[in-house]
Amino acid sequence: MAPPLLFDLRGKRVYVAGHNGLAGSAVVRRLASEGCEILTVARADLDLTQQTATEGWLARHKPDAVILAAGHVGGIYANDAFPADFIADNLAIGLNVIRGSYKAGVSKLLALGSSCIYPKLAPQPMPEDSLLTGPLEPTNEWYAVAKIAAIKLCEAYRKQHGADFISAIPTNLYGRGDNYHADNSHVPAALLRRFHEGKMANAPSVTVWGTGTPRREFLCSDDLADACVFLMKHYSGLEFLNVGTGADMTVAEFARGVAHVVGYTGKIDCDAARPDGPPQKLLDVSKIKALGWSPKISLREGLTDAYADFLAGGGRAR
């Protein structure tokens, strides 16, 4: 039986913050079938790190709902190299959009976090209540602290003002419109680019950062977007919810899957001098599953679609 409809998106004005990013662009695609008006604004026209500009835009456009998918994001190298940028920009974006939404009378808000909010050695799979129970992974703690602050801000507005603001924590994402920067991309996009370049150059080997032994969970961005719409319509609660597949694999296994999709047949080497990050990051998705949502896109299907998008010129920072 379908869960009760708590917020009807039909006829609503829905602002997607970060609409050009991996998650945000998928949310825009998913909302297209919901009968709502989708509001977006380019970064060149609105810098979400600026409080006055952000609150002014929200006050003028008066969205009924907001999905906060914007952020200053990057891989292990970028997080470790630019800690001030990652914590300051993401703190500002979270505060300005969430507080500005409340001031503008937004009825429903969903803020997206990141699985890096959990302790480095959290129990596996990681339940929502393991937040703040131990030290964070040092290479991305700056980003994690900012995302935790946004989650707590949503909770605070709900507790103090009764605002219907919720949060969701997606696992590692891949899909159309990803960032393929050579140094600042996440694992799936980095490997798609690396194996493609290896294939084009007929390279005898391609190197994967780290030992290849850490276990990771991967979710297609279009599945995340579907979960966002589901939660906007059917969930209202203080607790944030994990969004993932509930299954993981080693980075080496994932790399072999990407190589197969790309058609690269050379050797895959691991560079153990590069950081691995946490030994495992698997989300406990039992709560969202109990509400009635589960992912639909297989890893092979999602990677094939992402690679086709890459070949067609999709994505950023190429």
GIMO-V565267 format. One record per pair of residues at least 12 apart in sequence whose ideal C-beta (glycine too) atoms are under 10 Angstrom apart, sorted by the first residue. I is the first residue (numbers start at 0). J is the second residue. Records with the same first field share a line. If there is no record, write none. Layout:
I->J ; J
//
This chain:
0->291
1->232 ; 233 ; 291
2->229 ; 232 ; 233 ; 234 ; 289 ; 290 ; 291 ; 292
3->232 ; 233
4->232 ; 233
5->107 ; 163 ; 230 ; 231 ; 232 ; 233 ; 234 ; 235 ; 236
6->63 ; 64 ; 106 ; 107 ; 109 ; 163 ; 165 ; 230 ; 231 ; 232 ; 233 ; 234 ; 235
7->33 ; 34 ; 35 ; 63 ; 231 ; 232
8->30 ; 33 ; 34 ; 35 ; 36 ; 63 ; 64 ; 107 ; 228 ; 231 ; 232
9->33 ; 34 ; 35 ; 232
10->33 ; 34 ; 35 ; 36 ; 63
11->30 ; 33 ; 34 ; 35 ; 36 ; 37 ; 62 ; 63 ; 64 ; 106 ; 107 ; 231
12->35 ; 36 ; 37 ; 38 ; 60 ; 61 ; 62 ; 63 ; 64 ; 65 ; 105
13->26 ; 27 ; 30 ; 33 ; 35 ; 36 ; 37 ; 38 ; 39 ; 62 ; 63 ; 64 ; 65 ; 66 ; 105 ; 107 ; 109 ; 228 ; 231
14->36 ; 37 ; 38 ; 39 ; 40 ; 56 ; 57 ; 60 ; 61 ; 62 ; 63 ; 64 ; 65 ; 66 ; 67 ; 96 ; 100 ; 103 ; 105 ; 108
15->27 ; 29 ; 30 ; 37 ; 38 ; 39 ; 40 ; 62 ; 64 ; 65 ; 66 ; 67 ; 68 ; 69 ; 224 ; 227
16->38 ; 39 ; 40 ; 45 ; 47 ; 53 ; 57 ; 62 ; 65 ; 66 ; 67 ; 68 ; 69 ; 70 ; 92 ; 95 ; 96 ; 100 ; 108 ; 110 ; 111
17->39 ; 42 ; 47 ; 66 ; 67 ; 68 ; 69 ; 70 ; 72 ; 92 ; 96 ; 111
18->30 ; 37 ; 38 ; 39 ; 40 ; 41 ; 42 ; 66 ; 68 ; 69 ; 176
19->39 ; 41 ; 42 ; 68 ; 69 ; 176 ; 315
20->68 ; 69 ; 70 ; 72 ; 111 ; 172 ; 176 ; 177 ; 178 ; 220 ; 315
21->68 ; 72 ; 172 ; 173 ; 174 ; 175 ; 176 ; 177 ; 178 ; 185 ; 187 ; 188 ; 220 ; 223 ; 305 ; 314 ; 315
22->66 ; 67 ; 68 ; 69 ; 70 ; 72 ; 111 ; 169 ; 172 ; 174 ; 176 ; 220 ; 221 ; 223 ; 224 ; 227
23->39 ; 66 ; 67 ; 68 ; 69 ; 70 ; 111 ; 176 ; 220 ; 224 ; 227
24->39 ; 68 ; 174 ; 175 ; 176 ; 177 ; 220 ; 221 ; 224 ; 313 ; 314 ; 315
25->68 ; 172 ; 174 ; 175 ; 176 ; 219 ; 220 ; 221 ; 222 ; 223 ; 224 ; 225 ; 227
26->66 ; 68 ; 109 ; 111 ; 220 ; 221 ; 223 ; 224 ; 225 ; 226 ; 227 ; 228 ; 231
27->39 ; 66 ; 68 ; 176 ; 224
28->174 ; 175 ; 176 ; 220 ; 221 ; 224 ; 225
29->66 ; 220 ; 221 ; 222 ; 223 ; 224 ; 225 ; 226 ; 227 ; 228 ; 229
30->64 ; 66 ; 224 ; 227 ; 228 ; 231
32->228
33->228 ; 231 ; 232
35->62 ; 63 ; 64 ; 228 ; 231
36->62 ; 63
37->62 ; 66
38->56 ; 57 ; 60 ; 61 ; 62 ; 63 ; 64 ; 65
40->53 ; 56 ; 60
42->69
44->56
45->57 ; 69
46->88 ; 91 ; 92 ; 95
47->67 ; 69 ; 70 ; 71 ; 88 ; 89 ; 91 ; 92 ; 93 ; 94 ; 95 ; 96 ; 99
48->69 ; 71 ; 87 ; 88 ; 89 ; 90 ; 91 ; 92 ; 94 ; 95
49->91 ; 92 ; 95
50->91 ; 94 ; 95 ; 98 ; 99
51->95 ; 99
52->95 ; 99
53->91 ; 92 ; 94 ; 95 ; 96 ; 98 ; 99 ; 100
54->95 ; 96 ; 98 ; 99 ; 100 ; 101 ; 102 ; 103
55->99 ; 103
56->95 ; 96 ; 99 ; 103
57->95 ; 96 ; 98 ; 99 ; 100 ; 101 ; 102 ; 103 ; 104 ; 105
58->99 ; 102 ; 103 ; 104
59->103
60->103
61->103 ; 104 ; 105
62->100 ; 103 ; 104 ; 105 ; 106 ; 107 ; 108
63->104 ; 105 ; 106 ; 107
64->100 ; 105 ; 106 ; 107 ; 108 ; 109 ; 163 ; 231
65->96 ; 97 ; 99 ; 100 ; 103 ; 105 ; 106 ; 107 ; 108 ; 109 ; 110 ; 164 ; 231
66->96 ; 107 ; 108 ; 109 ; 110 ; 111 ; 167 ; 224 ; 227 ; 228 ; 230 ; 231
67->92 ; 93 ; 96 ; 97 ; 100 ; 108 ; 109 ; 110 ; 111 ; 112 ; 149 ; 153 ; 164 ; 166
68->109 ; 110 ; 111 ; 169 ; 220 ; 223 ; 224 ; 227
69->88 ; 89 ; 92 ; 93 ; 95 ; 96 ; 110 ; 111
70->85 ; 88 ; 89 ; 92 ; 93 ; 110 ; 111 ; 112 ; 113 ; 142 ; 145 ; 146 ; 149
71->84 ; 85 ; 86 ; 87 ; 88 ; 89 ; 90 ; 91 ; 92 ; 141 ; 142 ; 145
72->85 ; 88 ; 89 ; 113 ; 142 ; 172 ; 178 ; 183 ; 184 ; 185
73->85 ; 139 ; 142 ; 178 ; 180 ; 182 ; 183 ; 184 ; 185 ; 316
74->138 ; 139 ; 178 ; 180 ; 182 ; 183 ; 184 ; 185 ; 186 ; 188 ; 189 ; 208 ; 276
75->136 ; 138 ; 139 ; 182 ; 183 ; 185 ; 186 ; 189 ; 208 ; 209 ; 273 ; 274 ; 275 ; 276
76->138 ; 180 ; 181 ; 182 ; 183 ; 184 ; 189 ; 208 ; 273 ; 274
77->138 ; 139 ; 142 ; 178 ; 180 ; 182 ; 183 ; 184 ; 185
78->115 ; 136 ; 137 ; 138 ; 139 ; 140 ; 141 ; 142 ; 143 ; 183 ; 276
79->137 ; 138 ; 139 ; 140 ; 141 ; 274
80->138 ; 182 ; 183
81->141 ; 142 ; 183
82->137 ; 138 ; 139 ; 140 ; 141 ; 142 ; 144
83->141
84->141 ; 142
85->139 ; 140 ; 141 ; 142 ; 143 ; 144 ; 145 ; 146
86->140 ; 141 ; 142 ; 143 ; 144 ; 145 ; 146 ; 148
87->141 ; 145
88->141 ; 142 ; 145
89->113 ; 141 ; 142 ; 143 ; 144 ; 145 ; 146 ; 148 ; 149
90->141 ; 144 ; 145 ; 146 ; 148 ; 149 ; 152
91->145
92->110 ; 145 ; 149
93->110 ; 112 ; 145 ; 146 ; 147 ; 148 ; 149 ; 150 ; 151 ; 152 ; 153
94->145 ; 148 ; 149 ; 152
96->108 ; 110 ; 149 ; 152
97->110 ; 148 ; 149 ; 150 ; 152 ; 153 ; 155 ; 156 ; 162 ; 164 ; 166
98->152 ; 156
100->153 ; 156 ; 162 ; 164
101->152 ; 153 ; 156 ; 159 ; 160 ; 162 ; 164
104->162
105->162 ; 163 ; 164
106->162 ; 163 ; 164
107->162 ; 163 ; 164 ; 165 ; 230 ; 231 ; 232 ; 234 ; 235
108->153 ; 156 ; 157 ; 162 ; 163 ; 164 ; 165 ; 166 ; 231
109->153 ; 163 ; 164 ; 165 ; 166 ; 167 ; 226 ; 227 ; 228 ; 230 ; 231 ; 234 ; 239
110->146 ; 149 ; 150 ; 152 ; 153 ; 164 ; 165 ; 166 ; 167 ; 168 ; 239
111->146 ; 149 ; 150 ; 166 ; 167 ; 168 ; 169 ; 172 ; 223 ; 226 ; 227 ; 239 ; 242
112->130 ; 143 ; 145 ; 146 ; 147 ; 148 ; 149 ; 150 ; 153 ; 166 ; 167 ; 168 ; 169 ; 239 ; 241 ; 242
113->139 ; 142 ; 143 ; 145 ; 146 ; 147 ; 149 ; 168 ; 169 ; 170 ; 171 ; 172
114->143 ; 146 ; 168 ; 169 ; 170 ; 171 ; 172 ; 215 ; 216 ; 218 ; 241 ; 242 ; 243 ; 277 ; 280 ; 281 ; 282
115->135 ; 136 ; 138 ; 139 ; 140 ; 142 ; 143 ; 144 ; 146 ; 147 ; 168 ; 171 ; 276 ; 277 ; 280
116->129 ; 130 ; 131 ; 135 ; 136 ; 139 ; 140 ; 142 ; 143 ; 144 ; 145 ; 146 ; 147 ; 148 ; 149 ; 150 ; 166 ; 168 ; 239
117->129 ; 130 ; 131 ; 132 ; 133 ; 135 ; 136 ; 143 ; 147 ; 168 ; 241 ; 277 ; 280 ; 282
118->130 ; 131 ; 132 ; 133 ; 134 ; 135 ; 136 ; 143 ; 277
119->133 ; 134 ; 135 ; 136 ; 137 ; 138 ; 139 ; 140 ; 143 ; 276 ; 277 ; 278 ; 279 ; 280
120->132 ; 133 ; 134 ; 136 ; 277 ; 278 ; 279
121->133 ; 135 ; 136 ; 277 ; 279 ; 280 ; 281 ; 282 ; 283
122->279 ; 281 ; 283
123->214 ; 247 ; 277 ; 278 ; 279 ; 280 ; 281 ; 282 ; 283
124->170 ; 216 ; 241 ; 243 ; 245 ; 246 ; 247 ; 279 ; 280 ; 281 ; 282 ; 283 ; 284 ; 285
125->168 ; 170 ; 216 ; 241 ; 243 ; 277 ; 279 ; 280 ; 281 ; 282 ; 283 ; 284
126->241 ; 282 ; 283 ; 284 ; 285 ; 286
127->166 ; 168 ; 238 ; 239 ; 240 ; 241 ; 282 ; 283 ; 284 ; 285 ; 286 ; 287
128->238 ; 283
129->283
130->147 ; 150 ; 151 ; 168 ; 239
131->147 ; 151
135->147 ; 277
136->274 ; 275 ; 276 ; 277 ; 280
137->274 ; 276
138->274 ; 275 ; 276 ; 277
139->276 ; 277
146->166 ; 168
147->166 ; 239
149->164 ; 166 ; 239
150->164 ; 165 ; 166 ; 167 ; 168 ; 238 ; 239
151->166 ; 239
152->164 ; 166
153->165 ; 166 ; 237 ; 239
154->166 ; 236 ; 237 ; 238 ; 239
155->237
157->235 ; 236 ; 237
158->237
163->231 ; 234 ; 235 ; 236
164->235 ; 237
165->230 ; 231 ; 234 ; 235 ; 236 ; 237 ; 238 ; 239 ; 240
166->230 ; 236 ; 237 ; 238 ; 239 ; 240
167->223 ; 226 ; 227 ; 229 ; 230 ; 231 ; 234 ; 239 ; 240 ; 241 ; 242 ; 287
168->239 ; 240 ; 241 ; 242 ; 243 ; 282 ; 284 ; 287
169->216 ; 218 ; 220 ; 222 ; 223 ; 224 ; 226 ; 227 ; 241 ; 242 ; 243 ; 282
170->215 ; 216 ; 217 ; 218 ; 223 ; 241 ; 242 ; 243 ; 244 ; 245 ; 247 ; 280 ; 281 ; 282 ; 284 ; 294
171->185 ; 186 ; 187 ; 215 ; 216 ; 217 ; 218 ; 243 ; 244 ; 247 ; 253 ; 280 ; 282
172->185 ; 187 ; 188 ; 217 ; 218 ; 219 ; 220 ; 221 ; 222 ; 223 ; 242 ; 243 ; 301
173->185 ; 186 ; 187 ; 188 ; 190 ; 191 ; 217 ; 218 ; 219 ; 220 ; 253 ; 257 ; 298 ; 301 ; 302 ; 304 ; 305
174->187 ; 188 ; 217 ; 218 ; 219 ; 220 ; 221 ; 222 ; 223 ; 224 ; 296 ; 301 ; 302 ; 304 ; 305 ; 308 ; 313 ; 314
175->219 ; 220 ; 221 ; 301 ; 304 ; 305 ; 306 ; 307 ; 308 ; 309 ; 311 ; 313 ; 314
176->188 ; 220 ; 305 ; 308 ; 309 ; 313 ; 314 ; 315
177->189 ; 191 ; 192 ; 220 ; 305 ; 308 ; 309 ; 313 ; 314 ; 315 ; 316
178->192 ; 314 ; 315 ; 316 ; 317
179->191 ; 192 ; 193 ; 195 ; 309 ; 313 ; 314 ; 315 ; 316 ; 317
180->192 ; 314 ; 315 ; 316 ; 317
181->193 ; 196 ; 316 ; 317
182->316
183->316
184->314 ; 315 ; 316 ; 317
185->217
186->207 ; 208 ; 209 ; 213 ; 215 ; 217 ; 250 ; 253 ; 254 ; 257 ; 276
187->215 ; 217 ; 219 ; 220 ; 253 ; 254 ; 256 ; 257 ; 298 ; 301 ; 302 ; 305
188->257 ; 305 ; 309 ; 314 ; 315 ; 316 ; 317
189->207 ; 208 ; 257
190->205 ; 207 ; 208 ; 250 ; 253 ; 254 ; 255 ; 256 ; 257 ; 258 ; 260 ; 261 ; 263 ; 267 ; 302
191->257 ; 258 ; 260 ; 261 ; 302 ; 305 ; 306 ; 308 ; 309 ; 310 ; 314
192->257 ; 261 ; 309 ; 314 ; 316 ; 317
193->205 ; 206 ; 207 ; 208 ; 254 ; 257 ; 258 ; 261 ; 263 ; 267
194->207 ; 254 ; 255 ; 257 ; 258 ; 259 ; 260 ; 261 ; 262 ; 263 ; 264 ; 265 ; 267 ; 306
195->257 ; 258 ; 260 ; 261 ; 262 ; 263 ; 306 ; 309 ; 310
196->261 ; 263
197->258 ; 261 ; 263 ; 264 ; 265 ; 266 ; 267
198->258 ; 261 ; 262 ; 263 ; 264 ; 265
199->261 ; 263
200->265
201->263 ; 264 ; 265
202->263 ; 265 ; 266
203->265 ; 266 ; 268
204->263 ; 265 ; 266 ; 267 ; 268
205->254 ; 257 ; 258 ; 261 ; 263 ; 265 ; 266 ; 267 ; 268
206->254 ; 266 ; 267 ; 268 ; 269 ; 270 ; 273
207->250 ; 251 ; 253 ; 254 ; 255 ; 257 ; 258 ; 267 ; 268 ; 269 ; 270 ; 273
208->250 ; 254 ; 269 ; 270 ; 271 ; 272 ; 273 ; 274 ; 275 ; 276
209->250 ; 251 ; 269 ; 270 ; 271 ; 272 ; 273 ; 274 ; 275 ; 276
210->249 ; 250 ; 251 ; 269 ; 270 ; 271 ; 272 ; 273 ; 274 ; 275 ; 278
211->249 ; 250 ; 251 ; 252 ; 253 ; 254 ; 255 ; 267 ; 268 ; 269 ; 270 ; 271 ; 275
212->249 ; 250 ; 251 ; 269 ; 271 ; 275 ; 278 ; 279
213->247 ; 249 ; 250 ; 251 ; 253 ; 274 ; 275 ; 276 ; 277 ; 278 ; 279 ; 280
214->246 ; 247 ; 248 ; 249 ; 250 ; 252 ; 253 ; 277 ; 278 ; 279 ; 280 ; 281
215->247 ; 248 ; 249 ; 250 ; 252 ; 253 ; 276 ; 277 ; 279 ; 280 ; 281
216->241 ; 243 ; 244 ; 245 ; 246 ; 247 ; 248 ; 253 ; 279 ; 280 ; 281 ; 282 ; 284
217->243 ; 244 ; 246 ; 247 ; 248 ; 253 ; 256 ; 257 ; 298 ; 301 ; 302
218->242 ; 243 ; 244 ; 245 ; 282 ; 284 ; 294 ; 296 ; 298 ; 301
219->244 ; 294 ; 295 ; 296 ; 297 ; 298 ; 300 ; 301 ; 302 ; 304 ; 305
220->296 ; 301 ; 304 ; 305
221->294 ; 295 ; 296 ; 300 ; 301 ; 304 ; 305
222->242 ; 243 ; 244 ; 292 ; 293 ; 294 ; 295 ; 296 ; 301
223->242 ; 243 ; 294
225->242 ; 292 ; 293 ; 294 ; 295 ; 296
226->240 ; 241 ; 242 ; 243 ; 284 ; 287 ; 290 ; 292 ; 293 ; 294
227->242
228->292
229->242 ; 287 ; 290 ; 291 ; 292 ; 293
230->242 ; 287 ; 290 ; 292
233->290 ; 291 ; 292
234->286 ; 287 ; 290 ; 292
236->286 ; 290
238->286
239->286
240->282 ; 284 ; 286 ; 287 ; 288 ; 290 ; 292
241->281 ; 282 ; 283 ; 284 ; 285 ; 286 ; 287 ; 288
242->282 ; 284 ; 287 ; 292 ; 294
243->280 ; 281 ; 282 ; 283 ; 284 ; 287 ; 288 ; 294
244->281 ; 282 ; 284 ; 293 ; 294 ; 296 ; 297 ; 298
245->281 ; 282 ; 283 ; 284 ; 285 ; 287 ; 288 ; 293 ; 294
246->281 ; 284 ; 294 ; 298
247->279 ; 280 ; 281 ; 282
248->281 ; 298
249->279
250->269 ; 275 ; 276
251->267 ; 269
253->298 ; 302
254->267 ; 269
255->267
256->298 ; 299 ; 302
257->298 ; 302 ; 305 ; 306
259->299 ; 302 ; 303
260->298 ; 299 ; 300 ; 301 ; 302 ; 303 ; 304 ; 305 ; 306 ; 307
261->302 ; 303 ; 306 ; 309 ; 310
262->306
//
